[in-house]
Amino acid sequence: MGSRPKTGEQYAALVQQAIDELQDIIEAKNFDIDEIDTNLEYVDVLLRELHTMRESMRDGSYQFGRRDLPMMRVVRQHSEADLPCIRMFYDINQTHLLGLDVEGD
């Protein structure tokens, strides 16, 4: 399924890609309210958490962890139907937990 990034740059790019995907969801809602769930508070929460994470990567304070990222509490409440980029969040979380895929397992 998914795979962990091999470098810090790839990891940061994955986080940025997830940010871009969430912004696309918001833009799609603005164009066609009937097509997208009108309650997008969860997207705003995910965006805030990803921006915070991305900023910590930029300033060097990001640390890999042993626990799920806080945003996973929101991600697990949704499916691919309302969060098409959901797989990215699982890849980001897996990388957070296990680190970069430097050995290419």
N, CA, C and O atoms as a DFTB+ gen file, in Angstrom:
420 C
 N C O
     1  1       0.845      -1.186       0.000
     2  2       0.000       0.000       0.000
     3  2       0.876       1.229       0.000
     4  3       1.437       1.600      -1.031
     5  1       0.996       1.864       1.155
     6  2       1.799       3.056       1.233
     7  2       3.248       2.715       1.484
     8  3       3.608       1.554       1.681
     9  1       4.061       3.730       1.473
    10  2       5.458       3.511       1.768
    11  2       6.001       4.724       2.493
    12  3       5.526       5.846       2.320
    13  1       7.007       4.467       3.308
    14  2       7.621       5.555       4.052
    15  2       8.646       6.263       3.181
    16  3       9.351       5.618       2.404
    17  1       8.736       7.573       3.301
    18  2       9.765       8.319       2.572
    19  2      11.160       7.882       3.021
    20  3      11.353       7.424       4.148
    21  1      12.115       8.032       2.125
    22  2      13.486       7.630       2.410
    23  2      14.340       8.778       2.944
    24  3      15.364       8.537       3.583
    25  1      13.933      10.020       2.690
    26  2      14.718      11.176       3.139
    27  2      13.815      12.171       3.851
    28  3      12.590      12.131       3.731
    29  1      14.452      13.057       4.591
    30  2      13.708      14.123       5.247
    31  2      12.987      15.013       4.249
    32  3      11.877      15.482       4.502
    33  1      13.638      15.240       3.106
    34  2      13.019      16.071       2.070
    35  2      11.756      15.417       1.523
    36  3      10.754      16.091       1.281
    37  1      11.806      14.104       1.329
    38  2      10.628      13.378       0.843
    39  2       9.509      13.400       1.882
    40  3       8.332      13.511       1.540
    41  1       9.888      13.293       3.145
    42  2       8.906      13.335       4.230
    43  2       8.232      14.706       4.271
    44  3       7.008      14.797       4.361
    45  1       9.030      15.766       4.207
    46  2       8.481      17.125       4.199
    47  2       7.591      17.335       2.979
    48  3       6.555      17.992       3.072
    49  1       7.991      16.779       1.832
    50  2       7.185      16.908       0.609
    51  2       5.855      16.173       0.763
    52  3       4.831      16.645       0.268
    53  1       5.857      15.028       1.439
    54  2       4.619      14.280       1.673
    55  2       3.670      15.089       2.553
    56  3       2.468      15.145       2.293
    57  1       4.211      15.708       3.585
    58  2       3.392      16.554       4.459
    59  2       2.820      17.724       3.651
    60  3       1.643      18.055       3.790
    61  1       3.645      18.346       2.813
    62  2       3.169      19.455       1.991
    63  2       2.105      18.981       0.999
    64  3       1.136      19.694       0.739
    65  1       2.284      17.796       0.453
    66  2       1.297      17.254      -0.487
    67  2      -0.042      17.045       0.213
    68  3      -1.092      17.311      -0.371
    69  1      -0.018      16.572       1.453
    70  2      -1.257      16.390       2.216
    71  2      -1.923      17.743       2.467
    72  3      -3.147      17.853       2.395
    73  1      -1.129      18.768       2.757
    74  2      -1.665      20.125       2.928
    75  2      -2.345      20.564       1.640
    76  3      -3.465      21.074       1.667
    77  1      -1.676      20.369       0.522
    78  2      -2.237      20.759      -0.778
    79  2      -3.543      20.025      -1.067
    80  3      -4.496      20.623      -1.568
    81  1      -3.588      18.734      -0.754
    82  2      -4.809      17.946      -0.982
    83  2      -5.971      18.468      -0.144
    84  3      -7.099      18.556      -0.627
    85  1      -5.695      18.813       1.108
    86  2      -6.751      19.354       1.968
    87  2      -7.243      20.698       1.449
    88  3      -8.439      20.987       1.493
    89  1      -6.323      21.515       0.960
    90  2      -6.729      22.800       0.394
    91  2      -7.582      22.590      -0.856
    92  3      -8.495      23.370      -1.127
    93  1      -7.283      21.540      -1.615
    94  2      -8.112      21.209      -2.781
    95  2      -9.528      20.828      -2.364
    96  3     -10.491      21.178      -3.046
    97  1      -9.660      20.118      -1.255
    98  2     -10.983      19.742      -0.749
    99  2     -11.780      21.000      -0.411
   100  3     -12.964      21.102      -0.734
   101  1     -11.125      21.948       0.237
   102  2     -11.797      23.203       0.592
   103  2     -12.196      23.965      -0.664
   104  3     -13.308      24.487      -0.741
   105  1     -11.311      24.037      -1.641
   106  2     -11.626      24.731      -2.894
   107  2     -12.779      24.052      -3.630
   108  3     -13.643      24.724      -4.193
   109  1     -12.788      22.733      -3.625
   110  2     -13.873      22.004      -4.286
   111  2     -15.207      22.322      -3.622
   112  3     -16.222      22.464      -4.303
   113  1     -15.208      22.433      -2.309
   114  2     -16.434      22.776      -1.585
   115  2     -16.933      24.152      -2.008
   116  3     -18.137      24.365      -2.147
   117  1     -16.017      25.073      -2.211
   118  2     -16.402      26.419      -2.607
   119  2     -17.037      26.453      -3.993
   120  3     -17.856      27.327      -4.277
   121  1     -16.667      25.509      -4.859
   122  2     -17.206      25.484      -6.213
   123  2     -18.514      24.707      -6.319
   124  3     -19.399      25.079      -7.089
   125  1     -18.635      23.643      -5.555
   126  2     -19.836      22.805      -5.666
   127  2     -20.225      22.275      -4.302
   128  3     -19.821      21.181      -3.910
   129  1     -20.997      23.044      -3.595
   130  2     -21.407      22.704      -2.235
   131  2     -22.135      21.369      -2.165
   132  3     -22.020      20.667      -1.161
   133  1     -22.876      21.001      -3.195
   134  2     -23.635      19.754      -3.161
   135  2     -22.744      18.517      -3.252
   136  3     -23.128      17.447      -2.780
   137  1     -21.589      18.647      -3.836
   138  2     -20.718      17.495      -4.055
   139  2     -19.866      17.130      -2.839
   140  3     -19.475      15.973      -2.685
   141  1     -19.584      18.082      -1.996
   142  2     -18.666      17.869      -0.880
   143  2     -19.416      18.038       0.438
   144  3     -20.308      18.879       0.555
   145  1     -19.049      17.241       1.411
   146  2     -19.617      17.365       2.753
   147  2     -19.480      18.819       3.214
   148  3     -18.389      19.386       3.156
   149  1     -20.564      19.413       3.663
   150  2     -20.520      20.823       4.029
   151  2     -19.850      21.060       5.376
   152  3     -19.431      22.184       5.654
   153  1     -19.738      20.060       6.202
   154  2     -19.059      20.204       7.480
   155  2     -17.596      19.799       7.307
   156  3     -17.242      18.624       7.401
   157  1     -16.777      20.781       7.056
   158  2     -15.362      20.502       6.819
   159  2     -14.482      20.932       7.989
   160  3     -13.301      21.226       7.804
   161  1     -15.045      20.968       9.175
   162  2     -14.248      21.335      10.350
   163  2     -13.061      20.403      10.516
   164  3     -11.987      20.842      10.927
   165  1     -13.232      19.139      10.209
   166  2     -12.141      18.181      10.339
   167  2     -10.990      18.525       9.397
   168  3      -9.828      18.288       9.727
   169  1     -11.304      19.080       8.231
   170  2     -10.256      19.488       7.288
   171  2      -9.460      20.646       7.884
   172  3      -8.234      20.677       7.778
   173  1     -10.147      21.590       8.507
   174  2      -9.465      22.712       9.150
   175  2      -8.545      22.230      10.272
   176  3      -7.427      22.724      10.418
   177  1      -9.016      21.271      11.056
   178  2      -8.202      20.713      12.142
   179  2      -6.955      20.040      11.559
   180  3      -5.843      20.255      12.043
   181  1      -7.146      19.234      10.529
   182  2      -6.011      18.547       9.903
   183  2      -5.029      19.545       9.304
   184  3      -3.816      19.381       9.434
   185  1      -5.545      20.571       8.653
   186  2      -4.670      21.598       8.077
   187  2      -3.834      22.278       9.158
   188  3      -2.629      22.460       8.987
   189  1      -4.462      22.653      10.260
   190  2      -3.711      23.303      11.350
   191  2      -2.600      22.393      11.859
   192  3      -1.468      22.834      12.059
   193  1      -2.929      21.125      12.064
   194  2      -1.930      20.205      12.602
   195  2      -0.799      19.955      11.603
   196  3       0.366      19.855      11.990
   197  1      -1.144      19.855      10.324
   198  2      -0.099      19.667       9.307
   199  2       0.786      20.901       9.174
   200  3       2.000      20.781       9.009
   201  1       0.183      22.085       9.246
   202  2       0.985      23.317       9.176
   203  2       1.944      23.398      10.367
   204  3       3.103      23.784      10.212
   205  1       1.464      23.038      11.535
   206  2       2.323      23.024      12.727
   207  2       3.462      22.026      12.548
   208  3       4.614      22.318      12.867
   209  1       3.130      20.864      12.042
   210  2       4.144      19.828      11.801
   211  2       5.170      20.307      10.775
   212  3       6.375      20.153      10.974
   213  1       4.690      20.880       9.692
   214  2       5.575      21.373       8.628
   215  2       6.489      22.469       9.151
   216  3       7.671      22.510       8.811
   217  1       5.951      23.353       9.974
   218  2       6.765      24.421      10.550
   219  2       7.849      23.845      11.463
   220  3       8.982      24.328      11.465
   221  1       7.505      22.816      12.236
   222  2       8.516      22.196      13.103
   223  2       9.606      21.516      12.273
   224  3      10.755      21.436      12.708
   225  1       9.257      21.030      11.095
   226  2      10.266      20.461      10.201
   227  2      11.187      21.573       9.684
   228  3      12.399      21.389       9.572
   229  1      10.599      22.712       9.376
   230  2      11.390      23.844       8.862
   231  2      12.343      24.397       9.917
   232  3      13.495      24.715       9.621
   233  1      11.847      24.509      11.157
   234  2      12.697      25.130      12.180
   235  2      13.591      24.122      12.912
   236  3      14.362      24.493      13.798
   237  1      13.480      22.846      12.534
   238  2      14.364      21.831      13.106
   239  2      13.896      21.242      14.427
   240  3      14.627      20.470      15.047
   241  1      12.697      21.588      14.869
   242  2      12.224      21.077      16.153
   243  2      11.389      19.791      16.035
   244  3      10.988      19.220      17.049
   245  1      11.131      19.340      14.810
   246  2      10.328      18.123      14.628
   247  2      11.061      16.922      15.213
   248  3      12.276      16.787      15.064
   249  1      10.312      16.060      15.877
   250  2      10.870      14.815      16.408
   251  2       9.959      13.655      16.035
   252  3       8.739      13.730      16.176
   253  1      10.573      12.589      15.562
   254  2       9.819      11.365      15.327
   255  2       9.326      10.892      16.684
   256  3       9.894      11.266      17.710
   257  1       8.278      10.075      16.706
   258  2       7.701       9.691      17.987
   259  2       7.377       8.227      18.100
   260  3       7.548       7.449      17.162
   261  1       6.910       7.880      19.258
   262  2       6.499       6.497      19.536
   263  2       4.992       6.365      19.579
   264  3       4.456       5.259      19.654
   265  1       4.313       7.496      19.532
   266  2       2.846       7.507      19.558
   267  2       2.327       8.112      18.278
   268  3       3.013       8.882      17.607
   269  1       1.090       7.746      17.949
   270  2       0.453       8.312      16.766
   271  2       0.455       9.830      16.829
   272  3       0.408      10.422      17.908
   273  1       0.510      10.445      15.668
   274  2       0.356      11.892      15.586
   275  2      -1.052      12.254      16.057
   276  3      -1.994      11.502      15.807
   277  1      -1.210      13.393      16.734
   278  2      -2.537      13.785      17.229
   279  2      -3.607      13.820      16.145
   280  3      -4.773      13.531      16.417
   281  1      -3.227      14.168      14.927
   282  2      -4.222      14.266      13.849
   283  2      -4.875      12.924      13.517
   284  3      -5.935      12.896      12.892
   285  1      -4.270      11.837      13.919
   286  2      -4.828      10.526      13.592
   287  2      -6.162      10.289      14.280
   288  3      -6.964       9.485      13.804
   289  1      -6.415      10.971      15.388
   290  2      -7.724      10.842      16.053
   291  2      -8.837      11.331      15.130
   292  3      -9.959      10.827      15.184
   293  1      -8.530      12.305      14.291
   294  2      -9.497      12.830      13.330
   295  2      -9.526      11.940      12.086
   296  3     -10.600      11.602      11.590
   297  1      -8.371      11.568      11.594
   298  2      -8.285      10.764      10.372
   299  2      -9.055       9.460      10.524
   300  3      -9.762       9.048       9.603
   301  1      -8.929       8.812      11.662
   302  2      -9.577       7.511      11.869
   303  2     -11.104       7.592      11.916
   304  3     -11.786       6.569      11.854
   305  1     -11.624       8.788      12.025
   306  2     -13.083       8.968      12.031
   307  2     -13.646       9.141      10.624
   308  3     -14.849       9.335      10.449
   309  1     -12.775       9.070       9.627
   310  2     -13.199       9.321       8.255
   311  2     -12.766       8.185       7.335
   312  3     -11.973       7.319       7.704
   313  1     -13.312       8.224       6.136
   314  2     -12.982       7.221       5.135
   315  2     -12.461       7.919       3.886
   316  3     -12.423       9.147       3.809
   317  1     -12.070       7.129       2.933
   318  2     -11.580       7.677       1.676
   319  2     -12.677       8.439       0.929
   320  3     -12.385       9.304       0.103
   321  1     -13.933       8.118       1.221
   322  2     -15.048       8.802       0.570
   323  2     -15.076      10.295       0.905
   324  3     -15.336      11.124       0.032
   325  1     -14.809      10.638       2.170
   326  2     -14.819      12.058       2.528
   327  2     -13.429      12.641       2.717
   328  3     -13.284      13.849       2.902
   329  1     -12.413      11.803       2.672
   330  2     -11.028      12.261       2.774
   331  2     -10.197      11.458       1.763
   332  3      -9.506      10.508       2.130
   333  1     -10.276      11.854       0.485
   334  2      -9.635      11.069      -0.586
   335  2      -8.135      10.843      -0.392
   336  3      -7.580       9.876      -0.914
   337  1      -7.488      11.721       0.350
   338  2      -6.034      11.600       0.567
   339  2      -5.708      10.881       1.879
   340  3      -4.609      11.034       2.411
   341  1      -6.636      10.113       2.393
   342  2      -6.474       9.488       3.713
   343  2      -5.213       8.627       3.804
   344  3      -4.572       8.573       4.853
   345  1      -4.858       7.960       2.713
   346  2      -3.676       7.090       2.720
   347  2      -2.402       7.876       3.060
   348  3      -1.499       7.354       3.713
   349  1      -2.343       9.121       2.613
   350  2      -1.176       9.958       2.918
   351  2      -1.008      10.147       4.421
   352  3       0.109      10.145       4.938
   353  1      -2.130      10.310       5.112
   354  2      -2.056      10.507       6.556
   355  2      -1.524       9.263       7.254
   356  3      -0.768       9.361       8.220
   357  1      -1.917       8.102       6.767
   358  2      -1.385       6.868       7.344
   359  2       0.107       6.730       7.042
   360  3       0.864       6.249       7.885
   361  1       0.534       7.144       5.854
   362  2       1.964       7.111       5.510
   363  2       2.762       8.092       6.368
   364  3       3.855       7.771       6.835
   365  1       2.212       9.282       6.571
   366  2       2.871      10.277       7.421
   367  2       2.989       9.747       8.841
   368  3       4.049       9.849       9.458
   369  1       1.911       9.185       9.360
   370  2       1.923       8.663      10.725
   371  2       2.897       7.495      10.861
   372  3       3.635       7.406      11.842
   373  1       2.896       6.604       9.874
   374  2       3.803       5.458       9.910
   375  2       5.258       5.930       9.915
   376  3       6.092       5.368      10.626
   377  1       5.555       6.944       9.137
   378  2       6.907       7.496       9.111
   379  2       7.234       8.145      10.446
   380  3       8.352       8.015      10.945
   381  1       6.273       8.838      11.023
   382  2       6.471       9.454      12.336
   383  2       6.822       8.389      13.381
   384  3       7.689       8.603      14.229
   385  1       6.150       7.255      13.311
   386  2       6.358       6.190      14.292
   387  2       7.636       5.386      14.051
   388  3       8.350       5.045      14.993
   389  1       7.918       5.087      12.778
   390  2       9.017       4.167      12.446
   391  2      10.264       4.857      11.906
   392  3      11.325       4.242      11.803
   393  1      10.135       6.125      11.566
   394  2      11.259       6.852      10.991
   395  2      11.300       6.696       9.482
   396  3      10.435       6.061       8.878
   397  1      12.302       7.277       8.903
   398  2      12.477       7.214       7.441
   399  2      12.832       5.806       7.017
   400  3      13.409       5.046       7.794
   401  1      12.496       5.459       5.805
   402  2      12.759       4.133       5.239
   403  2      14.164       4.113       4.638
   404  3      14.328       3.927       3.432
   405  1      15.173       4.304       5.484
   406  2      16.547       4.417       4.974
   407  2      17.105       3.101       4.461
   408  3      18.047       3.096       3.669
   409  1      16.537       1.986       4.901
   410  2      17.028       0.678       4.457
   411  2      16.212       0.128       3.304
   412  3      16.558      -0.905       2.732
   413  1      15.145       0.802       2.964
   414  2      14.326       0.357       1.835
   415  2      13.579      -0.923       2.084
   416  3      13.389      -1.728       1.172
   417  1      13.138      -1.124       3.357
   418  2      12.415      -2.358       3.657
   419  2      11.124      -2.320       2.941
   420  3      10.335      -3.259       3.041
